[in-house]
């Protein structure tokens, strides 16, 4: 049942944030924004979807091997309600819109929100069917140092701006039907994968080529720790 752009939740479902990226390498900034998003959005988990190949970064000469990037994400995500997955590599999805469509079909009892760094927003209009993606699930824009003005002036924002919802409703995001955009205000972490690579371009040579265990999505974390919702 819908009312004034809202959908009324009837059954309790897991609230899951999706953070996609190259994780080249994963670092404390990824963990920081994930934990902050859990707190503000009342998420049960955040799933890190490590991309086997970003279509917008084809030809990049500093992209580490996939196994090293996946392993770095697992190391950074330890002891947190963060699930690292090779879902895109296993399922063969190349574009985010296809990944989200498949996740929603595979896990219909969960509710998903896409976590989008403000540093990504300027290029969001280049994503395959980005409007279609925004229609599939709510999006939380997470601030990154130095990107406030360029993010708000992003080409995609000329369309997305009409769907910006009150920040006071961020914890109630499941009550809003997509498109729904939440511009979060969070403590910022200046850590940058670009800077880390510049400081240590051979980081991946000291990283395990393959992770010891890849999380299976859709299975509760309760076998490892209590799956309680983070208080707002």
FIKOLZA-1660 file (N, C-alpha, C; in steps of 0.1 Angstrom, whole numbers, plus 5000, padded with zeros to 4 digits):
% residues 232
   i   px   py   pz ch aa at
   1 5009 4988 5000  A  X  N
   1 5000 5000 5000  A  X CA
   1 5009 5012 5000  A  X  C
   2 5006 5022 4991  A  X  N
   2 5014 5034 4989  A  X CA
   2 5006 5046 4993  A  X  C
   3 5013 5056 4998  A  X  N
   3 5006 5068 5002  A  X CA
   3 5016 5080 5001  A  X  C
   4 5013 5089 4992  A  X  N
   4 5021 5101 4990  A  X CA
   4 5036 5098 4989  A  X  C
   5 5039 5088 4980  A  X  N
   5 5053 5085 4977  A  X CA
   5 5059 5076 4988  A  X  C
   6 5051 5071 4997  A  X  N
   6 5056 5062 5008  A  X CA
   6 5051 5048 5006  A  X  C
   7 5059 5038 5011  A  X  N
   7 5054 5025 5011  A  X CA
   7 5054 5021 5026  A  X  C
   8 5043 5015 5031  A  X  N
   8 5041 5011 5045  A  X CA
   8 5047 4997 5047  A  X  C
   9 5057 4996 5055  A  X  N
   9 5063 4983 5058  A  X CA
   9 5053 4975 5067  A  X  C
  10 5051 4962 5063  A  X  N
  10 5042 4954 5071  A  X CA
  10 5050 4943 5078  A  X  C
  11 5059 4937 5072  A  X  N
  11 5067 4926 5078  A  X CA
  11 5081 4931 5081  A  X  C
  12 5086 4927 5092  A  X  N
  12 5100 4931 5096  A  X CA
  12 5110 4924 5086  A  X  C
  13 5119 4931 5081  A  X  N
  13 5129 4926 5071  A  X CA
  13 5143 4931 5075  A  X  C
  14 5153 4924 5071  A  X  N
  14 5166 4928 5074  A  X CA
  14 5169 4941 5066  A  X  C
  15 5175 4951 5072  A  X  N
  15 5178 4963 5065  A  X CA
  15 5193 4963 5062  A  X  C
  16 5196 4963 5049  A  X  N
  16 5210 4961 5045  A  X CA
  16 5215 4972 5036  A  X  C
  17 5227 4978 5039  A  X  N
  17 5233 4988 5031  A  X CA
  17 5243 4981 5022  A  X  C
  18 5243 4985 5009  A  X  N
  18 5252 4980 4999  A  X CA
  18 5262 4990 4995  A  X  C
  19 5275 4986 4997  A  X  N
  19 5286 4995 4993  A  X CA
  19 5294 4988 4983  A  X  C
  20 5294 4993 4971  A  X  N
  20 5301 4986 4960  A  X CA
  20 5314 4994 4957  A  X  C
  21 5323 4988 4951  A  X  N
  21 5336 4995 4947  A  X CA
  21 5347 4986 4944  A  X  C
  22 5358 4992 4940  A  X  N
  22 5370 4984 4936  A  X CA
  22 5377 4979 4949  A  X  C
  23 5377 4987 4960  A  X  N
  23 5384 4984 4972  A  X CA
  23 5399 4982 4969  A  X  C
  24 5405 4992 4963  A  X  N
  24 5418 4991 4957  A  X CA
  24 5428 5000 4964  A  X  C
  25 5432 4998 4977  A  X  N
  25 5427 4987 4986  A  X CA
  25 5415 4992 4995  A  X  C
  26 5410 4982 5002  A  X  N
  26 5400 4986 5012  A  X CA
  26 5408 4993 5024  A  X  C
  27 5401 5002 5031  A  X  N
  27 5408 5009 5041  A  X CA
  27 5398 5013 5052  A  X  C
  28 5404 5020 5062  A  X  N
  28 5396 5024 5074  A  X CA
  28 5385 5033 5070  A  X  C
  29 5386 5041 5059  A  X  N
  29 5375 5050 5055  A  X CA
  29 5363 5042 5051  A  X  C
  30 5365 5031 5044  A  X  N
  30 5353 5022 5040  A  X CA
  30 5346 5017 5053  A  X  C
  31 5354 5013 5063  A  X  N
  31 5348 5008 5075  A  X CA
  31 5341 5019 5082  A  X  C
  32 5347 5031 5083  A  X  N
  32 5342 5042 5090  A  X CA
  32 5328 5046 5085  A  X  C
  33 5327 5048 5071  A  X  N
  33 5314 5052 5066  A  X CA
  33 5304 5041 5067  A  X  C
  34 5308 5028 5067  A  X  N
  34 5299 5017 5069  A  X CA
  34 5293 5017 5083  A  X  C
  35 5301 5019 5093  A  X  N
  35 5297 5019 5107  A  X CA
  35 5288 5031 5110  A  X  C
  36 5292 5042 5104  A  X  N
  36 5283 5054 5106  A  X CA
  36 5270 5053 5099  A  X  C
  37 5270 5047 5087  A  X  N
  37 5257 5045 5080  A  X CA
  37 5248 5035 5088  A  X  C
  38 5254 5025 5094  A  X  N
  38 5246 5016 5103  A  X CA
  38 5239 5023 5114  A  X  C
  39 5247 5033 5120  A  X  N
  39 5241 5040 5131  A  X CA
  39 5230 5049 5127  A  X  C
  40 5232 5057 5116  A  X  N
  40 5222 5067 5112  A  X CA
  40 5210 5061 5105  A  X  C
  41 5213 5050 5097  A  X  N
  41 5202 5044 5089  A  X CA
  41 5196 5032 5096  A  X  C
  42 5201 5028 5108  A  X  N
  42 5195 5017 5115  A  X CA
  42 5197 5004 5107  A  X  C
  43 5209 5002 5101  A  X  N
  43 5211 4990 5093  A  X CA
  43 5215 4978 5101  A  X  C
  44 5210 4966 5097  A  X  N
  44 5214 4954 5103  A  X CA
  44 5228 4950 5099  A  X  C
  45 5231 4952 5086  A  X  N
  45 5244 4948 5080  A  X CA
  45 5248 4958 5069  A  X  C
  46 5260 4958 5066  A  X  N
  46 5265 4964 5053  A  X CA
  46 5272 4954 5045  A  X  C
  47 5268 4953 5032  A  X  N
  47 5275 4943 5024  A  X CA
  47 5285 4950 5015  A  X  C
  48 5297 4946 5015  A  X  N
  48 5307 4952 5006  A  X CA
  48 5308 4943 4993  A  X  C
  49 5304 4949 4982  A  X  N
  49 5304 4942 4969  A  X CA
  49 5317 4946 4962  A  X  C
  50 5327 4937 4962  A  X  N
  50 5339 4940 4956  A  X CA
  50 5338 4938 4941  A  X  C
  51 5340 4948 4933  A  X  N
  51 5338 4947 4919  A  X CA
  51 5350 4940 4912  A  X  C
  52 5347 4930 4904  A  X  N
  52 5359 4924 4896  A  X CA
  52 5364 4934 4886  A  X  C
  53 5356 4943 4881  A  X  N
  53 5361 4953 4872  A  X CA
  53 5352 4964 4870  A  X  C
  54 5355 4976 4874  A  X  N
  54 5347 4988 4872  A  X CA
  54 5347 4993 4858  A  X  C
  55 5335 4993 4851  A  X  N
  55 5335 4997 4837  A  X CA
  55 5340 5011 4835  A  X  C
  56 5339 5020 4845  A  X  N
  56 5344 5033 4844  A  X CA
  56 5359 5034 4847  A  X  C
  57 5365 5023 4851  A  X  N
  57 5380 5023 4854  A  X CA
  57 5388 5014 4845  A  X  C
  58 5382 5011 4833  A  X  N
  58 5389 5002 4824  A  X CA
  58 5402 5008 4819  A  X  C
  59 5412 5000 4819  A  X  N
  59 5425 5005 4815  A  X CA
  59 5433 5011 4826  A  X  C
  60 5428 5011 4838  A  X  N
  60 5436 5016 4849  A  X CA
  60 5448 5008 4851  A  X  C
  61 5459 5014 4853  A  X  N
  61 5472 5007 4854  A  X CA
  61 5476 5003 4868  A  X  C
  62 5468 5009 4878  A  X  N
  62 5471 5007 4892  A  X CA
  62 5461 4998 4899  A  X  C
  63 5453 4991 4891  A  X  N
  63 5443 4982 4897  A  X CA
  63 5449 4969 4901  A  X  C
  64 5448 4966 4914  A  X  N
  64 5454 4954 4920  A  X CA
  64 5446 4942 4916  A  X  C
  65 5452 4930 4916  A  X  N
  65 5444 4917 4913  A  X CA
  65 5432 4916 4922  A  X  C
  66 5422 4910 4917  A  X  N
  66 5409 4909 4924  A  X CA
  66 5411 4902 4937  A  X  C
  67 5419 4891 4938  A  X  N
  67 5420 4884 4950  A  X CA
  67 5427 4892 4961  A  X  C
  68 5436 4901 4958  A  X  N
  68 5442 4910 4967  A  X CA
  68 5432 4920 4973  A  X  C
  69 5424 4925 4964  A  X  N
  69 5414 4935 4968  A  X CA
  69 5404 4929 4977  A  X  C
  70 5399 4917 4974  A  X  N
  70 5390 4910 4982  A  X CA
  70 5395 4907 4996  A  X  C
  71 5408 4903 4996  A  X  N
  71 5414 4899 5009  A  X CA
  71 5416 4912 5017  A  X  C
  72 5419 4923 5011  A  X  N
  72 5421 4935 5019  A  X CA
  72 5408 4940 5025  A  X  C
  73 5397 4938 5017  A  X  N
  73 5383 4941 5023  A  X CA
  73 5380 4932 5035  A  X  C
  74 5383 4919 5034  A  X  N
  74 5380 4910 5045  A  X CA
  74 5388 4914 5057  A  X  C
  75 5400 4918 5055  A  X  N
  75 5409 4922 5067  A  X CA
  75 5403 4935 5074  A  X  C
  76 5399 4945 5066  A  X  N
  76 5394 4957 5071  A  X CA
  76 5380 4955 5078  A  X  C
  77 5372 4946 5073  A  X  N
  77 5359 4944 5078  A  X CA
  77 5358 4935 5090  A  X  C
  78 5369 4930 5095  A  X  N
  78 5368 4921 5107  A  X CA
  78 5362 4927 5119  A  X  C
  79 5355 4918 5126  A  X  N
  79 5348 4921 5139  A  X CA
  79 5338 4933 5137  A  X  C
  80 5331 4933 5126  A  X  N
  80 5320 4943 5124  A  X CA
  80 5309 4936 5116  A  X  C
  81 5298 4942 5117  A  X  N
  81 5286 4936 5109  A  X CA
  81 5287 4940 5095  A  X  C
  82 5298 4937 5089  A  X  N
  82 5301 4940 5075  A  X CA
  82 5304 4927 5068  A  X  C
  83 5297 4924 5057  A  X  N
  83 5299 4912 5050  A  X CA
  83 5306 4915 5036  A  X  C
  84 5317 4909 5034  A  X  N
  84 5325 4911 5021  A  X CA
  84 5321 4900 5012  A  X  C
  85 5318 4903 4999  A  X  N
  85 5313 4893 4990  A  X CA
  85 5319 4895 4976  A  X  C
  86 5320 4883 4969  A  X  N
  86 5324 4883 4955  A  X CA
  86 5312 4880 4947  A  X  C
  87 5300 4885 4951  A  X  N
  87 5288 4883 4944  A  X CA
  87 5288 4886 4930  A  X  C
  88 5294 4898 4926  A  X  N
  88 5294 4902 4912  A  X CA
  88 5303 4893 4904  A  X  C
  89 5314 4889 4910  A  X  N
  89 5323 4880 4902  A  X CA
  89 5316 4867 4900  A  X  C
  90 5310 4861 4910  A  X  N
  90 5303 4848 4909  A  X CA
  90 5291 4849 4899  A  X  C
  91 5283 4859 4900  A  X  N
  91 5271 4860 4892  A  X CA
  91 5274 4866 4878  A  X  C
  92 5285 4872 4876  A  X  N
  92 5288 4878 4863  A  X CA
  92 5281 4891 4860  A  X  C
  93 5277 4898 4870  A  X  N
  93 5270 4911 4868  A  X CA
  93 5281 4922 4866  A  X  C
  94 5280 4929 4856  A  X  N
  94 5290 4939 4853  A  X CA
  94 5286 4953 4857  A  X  C
  95 5273 4956 4857  A  X  N
  95 5268 4969 4861  A  X CA
  95 5259 4968 4874  A  X  C
  96 5260 4979 4881  A  X  N
  96 5254 4980 4894  A  X CA
  96 5239 4977 4893  A  X  C
  97 5232 4983 4883  A  X  N
  97 5218 4982 4882  A  X CA
  97 5214 4967 4880  A  X  C
  98 5222 4959 4874  A  X  N
  98 5220 4945 4872  A  X CA
  98 5222 4937 4885  A  X  C
  99 5233 4941 4892  A  X  N
  99 5236 4935 4905  A  X CA
  99 5225 4937 4915  A  X  C
 100 5220 4949 4916  A  X  N
 100 5209 4952 4925  A  X CA
 100 5196 4945 4922  A  X  C
 101 5193 4944 4909  A  X  N
 101 5181 4937 4904  A  X CA
 101 5182 4922 4908  A  X  C
 102 5194 4916 4907  A  X  N
 102 5196 4902 4910  A  X CA
 102 5195 4900 4925  A  X  C
 103 5201 4909 4933  A  X  N
 103 5201 4908 4947  A  X CA
 103 5187 4909 4953  A  X  C
 104 5179 4918 4947  A  X  N
 104 5165 4919 4952  A  X CA
 104 5157 4907 4948  A  X  C
 105 5160 4901 4937  A  X  N
 105 5153 4888 4933  A  X CA
 105 5157 4877 4942  A  X  C
 106 5170 4876 4945  A  X  N
 106 5176 4865 4952  A  X CA
 106 5172 4866 4967  A  X  C
 107 5171 4878 4972  A  X  N
 107 5168 4880 4987  A  X CA
 107 5155 4889 4988  A  X  C
 108 5144 4884 4985  A  X  N
 108 5132 4892 4985  A  X CA
 108 5127 4896 4999  A  X  C
 109 5132 4889 5009  A  X  N
 109 5128 4892 5023  A  X CA
 109 5137 4903 5030  A  X  C
 110 5146 4908 5022  A  X  N
 110 5155 4919 5028  A  X CA
 110 5152 4932 5021  A  X  C
 111 5156 4943 5028  A  X  N
 111 5154 4956 5022  A  X CA
 111 5168 4963 5021  A  X  C
 112 5170 4968 5009  A  X  N
 112 5184 4973 5005  A  X CA
 112 5184 4988 5003  A  X  C
 113 5195 4994 5007  A  X  N
 113 5198 5008 5004  A  X CA
 113 5212 5008 4998  A  X  C
 114 5214 5016 4988  A  X  N
 114 5227 5018 4982  A  X CA
 114 5234 5029 4989  A  X  C
 115 5247 5027 4993  A  X  N
 115 5255 5037 4999  A  X CA
 115 5264 5042 4988  A  X  C
 116 5263 5055 4986  A  X  N
 116 5270 5062 4975  A  X CA
 116 5279 5073 4980  A  X  C
 117 5292 5072 4979  A  X  N
 117 5301 5083 4983  A  X CA
 117 5299 5095 4975  A  X  C
 118 5300 5107 4981  A  X  N
 118 5298 5119 4974  A  X CA
 118 5308 5122 4963  A  X  C
 119 5320 5115 4965  A  X  N
 119 5330 5116 4954  A  X CA
 119 5327 5108 4942  A  X  C
 120 5317 5099 4943  A  X  N
 120 5312 5092 4931  A  X CA
 120 5301 5099 4924  A  X  C
 121 5294 5108 4931  A  X  N
 121 5282 5114 4926  A  X CA
 121 5284 5122 4913  A  X  C
 122 5296 5129 4911  A  X  N
 122 5298 5136 4899  A  X CA
 122 5298 5127 4886  A  X  C
 123 5301 5114 4888  A  X  N
 123 5301 5105 4876  A  X CA
 123 5289 5096 4876  A  X  C
 124 5280 5098 4885  A  X  N
 124 5268 5089 4886  A  X CA
 124 5260 5088 4873  A  X  C
 125 5260 5099 4866  A  X  N
 125 5252 5099 4854  A  X CA
 125 5258 5091 4843  A  X  C
 126 5271 5086 4845  A  X  N
 126 5277 5078 4835  A  X CA
 126 5274 5063 4838  A  X  C
 127 5268 5060 4850  A  X  N
 127 5265 5046 4853  A  X CA
 127 5254 5041 4844  A  X  C
 128 5255 5028 4840  A  X  N
 128 5244 5022 4832  A  X CA
 128 5231 5023 4839  A  X  C
 129 5221 5029 4832  A  X  N
 129 5207 5031 4836  A  X CA
 129 5207 5036 4851  A  X  C
 130 5213 5047 4853  A  X  N
 130 5214 5052 4867  A  X CA
 130 5201 5056 4872  A  X  C
 131 5192 5061 4864  A  X  N
 131 5178 5064 4868  A  X CA
 131 5171 5052 4872  A  X  C
 132 5173 5041 4864  A  X  N
 132 5167 5028 4868  A  X CA
 132 5172 5023 4881  A  X  C
 133 5184 5025 4884  A  X  N
 133 5190 5021 4896  A  X CA
 133 5183 5028 4908  A  X  C
 134 5182 5041 4906  A  X  N
 134 5176 5049 4917  A  X CA
 134 5161 5046 4919  A  X  C
 135 5155 5040 4909  A  X  N
 135 5141 5036 4910  A  X CA
 135 5140 5022 4917  A  X  C
 136 5151 5015 4918  A  X  N
 136 5151 5002 4925  A  X CA
 136 5152 5002 4940  A  X  C
 137 5159 5012 4945  A  X  N
 137 5162 5012 4959  A  X CA
 137 5166 5026 4964  A  X  C
 138 5163 5029 4977  A  X  N
 138 5168 5042 4982  A  X CA
 138 5183 5043 4981  A  X  C
 139 5188 5056 4981  A  X  N
 139 5202 5058 4980  A  X CA
 139 5206 5068 4991  A  X  C
 140 5216 5065 4999  A  X  N
 140 5222 5074 5009  A  X CA
 140 5235 5079 5004  A  X  C
 141 5236 5092 5002  A  X  N
 141 5249 5098 4998  A  X CA
 141 5257 5102 5010  A  X  C
 142 5269 5096 5010  A  X  N
 142 5278 5097 5022  A  X CA
 142 5289 5108 5019  A  X  C
 143 5290 5118 5027  A  X  N
 143 5300 5129 5024  A  X CA
 143 5314 5124 5024  A  X  C
 144 5322 5129 5015  A  X  N
 144 5336 5127 5014  A  X CA
 144 5343 5140 5014  A  X  C
 145 5354 5142 5021  A  X  N
 145 5361 5154 5022  A  X CA
 145 5364 5161 5009  A  X  C
 146 5360 5173 5007  A  X  N
 146 5364 5181 4995  A  X CA
 146 5354 5179 4983  A  X  C
 147 5343 5172 4986  A  X  N
 147 5334 5169 4974  A  X CA
 147 5320 5175 4976  A  X  C
 148 5318 5183 4986  A  X  N
 148 5305 5188 4989  A  X CA
 148 5299 5196 4977  A  X  C
 149 5307 5206 4973  A  X  N
 149 5301 5215 4962  A  X CA
 149 5300 5208 4949  A  X  C
 150 5310 5200 4945  A  X  N
 150 5310 5193 4932  A  X CA
 150 5299 5183 4932  A  X  C
 151 5296 5177 4944  A  X  N
 151 5286 5166 4944  A  X CA
 151 5272 5173 4943  A  X  C
 152 5270 5184 4949  A  X  N
 152 5257 5191 4948  A  X CA
 152 5254 5196 4934  A  X  C
 153 5265 5199 4927  A  X  N
 153 5264 5204 4913  A  X CA
 153 5265 5193 4903  A  X  C
 154 5265 5181 4907  A  X  N
 154 5266 5170 4898  A  X CA
 154 5255 5169 4888  A  X  C
 155 5257 5165 4876  A  X  N
 155 5247 5164 4866  A  X CA
 155 5235 5156 4870  A  X  C
 156 5238 5144 4877  A  X  N
 156 5227 5136 4881  A  X CA
 156 5218 5142 4891  A  X  C
 157 5223 5152 4899  A  X  N
 157 5215 5158 4909  A  X CA
 157 5204 5167 4904  A  X  C
 158 5205 5171 4891  A  X  N
 158 5194 5178 4885  A  X CA
 158 5181 5170 4884  A  X  C
 159 5183 5157 4884  A  X  N
 159 5171 5148 4884  A  X CA
 159 5169 5142 4898  A  X  C
 160 5180 5139 4905  A  X  N
 160 5178 5133 4918  A  X CA
 160 5173 5142 4929  A  X  C
 161 5176 5155 4927  A  X  N
 161 5172 5165 4937  A  X CA
 161 5158 5165 4941  A  X  C
 162 5149 5162 4932  A  X  N
 162 5135 5162 4935  A  X CA
 162 5131 5150 4944  A  X  C
 163 5140 5141 4946  A  X  N
 163 5137 5129 4954  A  X CA
 163 5144 5129 4967  A  X  C
 164 5151 5140 4971  A  X  N
 164 5158 5142 4983  A  X CA
 164 5147 5142 4995  A  X  C
 165 5149 5133 5005  A  X  N
 165 5140 5132 5016  A  X CA
 165 5146 5138 5028  A  X  C
 166 5138 5142 5038  A  X  N
 166 5143 5148 5050  A  X CA
 166 5153 5140 5058  A  X  C
 167 5164 5146 5062  A  X  N
 167 5174 5138 5069  A  X CA
 167 5168 5132 5082  A  X  C
 168 5158 5139 5088  A  X  N
 168 5152 5134 5100  A  X CA
 168 5145 5121 5098  A  X  C
 169 5143 5117 5085  A  X  N
 169 5136 5105 5082  A  X CA
 169 5146 5094 5078  A  X  C
 170 5159 5096 5079  A  X  N
 170 5169 5087 5074  A  X CA
 170 5167 5073 5081  A  X  C
 171 5164 5073 5094  A  X  N
 171 5163 5060 5101  A  X CA
 171 5150 5053 5097  A  X  C
 172 5141 5060 5090  A  X  N
 172 5128 5054 5086  A  X CA
 172 5128 5052 5071  A  X  C
 173 5140 5050 5065  A  X  N
 173 5141 5050 5050  A  X CA
 173 5133 5039 5044  A  X  C
 174 5130 5028 5051  A  X  N
 174 5122 5017 5046  A  X CA
 174 5107 5021 5043  A  X  C
 175 5103 5033 5049  A  X  N
 175 5089 5037 5047  A  X CA
 175 5088 5045 5034  A  X  C
 176 5099 5048 5027  A  X  N
 176 5099 5056 5015  A  X CA
 176 5101 5047 5003  A  X  C
 177 5093 5049 4993  A  X  N
 177 5095 5042 4981  A  X CA
 177 5105 5049 4972  A  X  C
 178 5112 5041 4964  A  X  N
 178 5123 5047 4955  A  X CA
 178 5116 5053 4943  A  X  C
 179 5122 5064 4938  A  X  N
 179 5135 5070 4942  A  X CA
 179 5134 5077 4955  A  X  C
 180 5144 5076 4964  A  X  N
 180 5144 5083 4976  A  X CA
 180 5159 5085 4979  A  X  C
 181 5163 5098 4981  A  X  N
 181 5177 5101 4983  A  X CA
 181 5179 5108 4996  A  X  C
 182 5189 5103 5004  A  X  N
 182 5192 5109 5017  A  X CA
 182 5206 5114 5017  A  X  C
 183 5208 5127 5019  A  X  N
 183 5221 5133 5019  A  X CA
 183 5226 5133 5034  A  X  C
 184 5234 5123 5037  A  X  N
 184 5237 5121 5051  A  X CA
 184 5248 5132 5056  A  X  C
 185 5248 5135 5068  A  X  N
 185 5258 5143 5075  A  X CA
 185 5265 5134 5085  A  X  C
 186 5277 5131 5082  A  X  N
 186 5285 5121 5090  A  X CA
 186 5299 5127 5093  A  X  C
 187 5305 5122 5104  A  X  N
 187 5319 5126 5106  A  X CA
 187 5327 5120 5094  A  X  C
 188 5337 5128 5090  A  X  N
 188 5344 5124 5077  A  X CA
 188 5357 5118 5080  A  X  C
 189 5361 5109 5072  A  X  N
 189 5374 5102 5073  A  X CA
 189 5381 5106 5060  A  X  C
 190 5393 5112 5061  A  X  N
 190 5401 5116 5050  A  X CA
 190 5408 5105 5042  A  X  C
 191 5408 5093 5047  A  X  N
 191 5416 5082 5041  A  X CA
 191 5411 5080 5026  A  X  C
 192 5421 5079 5018  A  X  N
 192 5419 5077 5004  A  X CA
 192 5427 5066 4998  A  X  C
 193 5420 5057 4990  A  X  N
 193 5427 5046 4983  A  X CA
 193 5437 5051 4974  A  X  C
 194 5434 5062 4967  A  X  N
 194 5444 5068 4958  A  X CA
 194 5457 5072 4965  A  X  C
 195 5455 5079 4977  A  X  N
 195 5467 5083 4984  A  X CA
 195 5475 5070 4989  A  X  C
 196 5467 5060 4994  A  X  N
 196 5474 5048 4999  A  X CA
 196 5482 5041 4988  A  X  C
 197 5476 5041 4976  A  X  N
 197 5484 5035 4964  A  X CA
 197 5496 5043 4961  A  X  C
 198 5495 5056 4962  A  X  N
 198 5506 5065 4959  A  X CA
 198 5518 5063 4969  A  X  C
 199 5514 5061 4981  A  X  N
 199 5524 5059 4992  A  X CA
 199 5530 5045 4991  A  X  C
 200 5522 5035 4987  A  X  N
 200 5526 5021 4986  A  X CA
 200 5520 5014 4974  A  X  C
 201 5526 5016 4962  A  X  N
 201 5520 5011 4950  A  X CA
 201 5520 4996 4949  A  X  C
 202 5529 4989 4957  A  X  N
 202 5530 4975 4957  A  X CA
 202 5523 4968 4969  A  X  C
 203 5513 4975 4974  A  X  N
 203 5506 4970 4986  A  X CA
 203 5501 4956 4984  A  X  C
 204 5496 4953 4972  A  X  N
 204 5489 4940 4970  A  X CA
 204 5499 4928 4969  A  X  C
 205 5512 4931 4968  A  X  N
 205 5522 4920 4968  A  X CA
 205 5524 4914 4981  A  X  C
 206 5520 4922 4991  A  X  N
 206 5521 4916 5005  A  X CA
 206 5507 4912 5010  A  X  C
 207 5498 4912 5002  A  X  N
 207 5484 4908 5005  A  X CA
 207 5481 4894 5000  A  X  C
 208 5475 4886 5008  A  X  N
 208 5471 4872 5004  A  X CA
 208 5464 4873 4991  A  X  C
 209 5467 4864 4982  A  X  N
 209 5460 4864 4969  A  X CA
 209 5446 4860 4969  A  X  C
 210 5442 4852 4979  A  X  N
 210 5428 4848 4980  A  X CA
 210 5424 4848 4994  A  X  C
 211 5412 4853 4997  A  X  N
 211 5407 4853 5011  A  X CA
 211 5404 4839 5016  A  X  C
 212 5406 4838 5029  A  X  N
 212 5403 4825 5035  A  X CA
 212 5389 4821 5034  A  X  C
 213 5380 4831 5035  A  X  N
 213 5366 4827 5035  A  X CA
 213 5358 4839 5029  A  X  C
 214 5349 4837 5020  A  X  N
 214 5341 4847 5014  A  X CA
 214 5327 4845 5020  A  X  C
 215 5321 4856 5025  A  X  N
 215 5308 4856 5031  A  X CA
 215 5297 4852 5021  A  X  C
 216 5288 4843 5026  A  X  N
 216 5276 4840 5018  A  X CA
 216 5265 4850 5021  A  X  C
 217 5261 4857 5011  A  X  N
 217 5251 4867 5013  A  X CA
 217 5237 4860 5016  A  X  C
 218 5229 4867 5024  A  X  N
 218 5216 4862 5027  A  X CA
 218 5215 4854 5039  A  X  C
 219 5227 4850 5045  A  X  N
 219 5227 4842 5057  A  X CA
 219 5230 4851 5069  A  X  C
 220 5222 4849 5080  A  X  N
 220 5224 4858 5091  A  X CA
 220 5237 4857 5097  A  X  C
 221 5242 4868 5103  A  X  N
 221 5255 4868 5110  A  X CA
 221 5254 4863 5124  A  X  C
 222 5242 4859 5128  A  X  N
 222 5239 4855 5142  A  X CA
 222 5248 4843 5146  A  X  C
 223 5253 4835 5136  A  X  N
 223 5261 4824 5140  A  X CA
 223 5275 4829 5145  A  X  C
 224 5278 4841 5142  A  X  N
 224 5291 4846 5146  A  X CA
 224 5289 4857 5157  A  X  C
 225 5278 4865 5156  A  X  N
 225 5276 4875 5166  A  X CA
 225 5261 4879 5166  A  X  C
 226 5257 4885 5176  A  X  N
 226 5243 4889 5176  A  X CA
 226 5239 4899 5165  A  X  C
 227 5229 4896 5158  A  X  N
 227 5224 4905 5147  A  X CA
 227 5214 4914 5152  A  X  C
 228 5218 4924 5160  A  X  N
 228 5209 4934 5165  A  X CA
 228 5210 4946 5158  A  X  C
 229 5200 4954 5157  A  X  N
 229 5200 4967 5150  A  X CA
 229 5208 4977 5158  A  X  C
 230 5216 4985 5151  A  X  N
 230 5224 4995 5158  A  X CA
 230 5215 5006 5162  A  X  C
 231 5215 5010 5175  A  X  N
 231 5206 5021 5180  A  X CA
 231 5209 5034 5173  A  X  C
 232 5199 5041 5170  A  X  N
 232 5201 5054 5164  A  X CA
 232 5205 5065 5174  A  X  C
% end
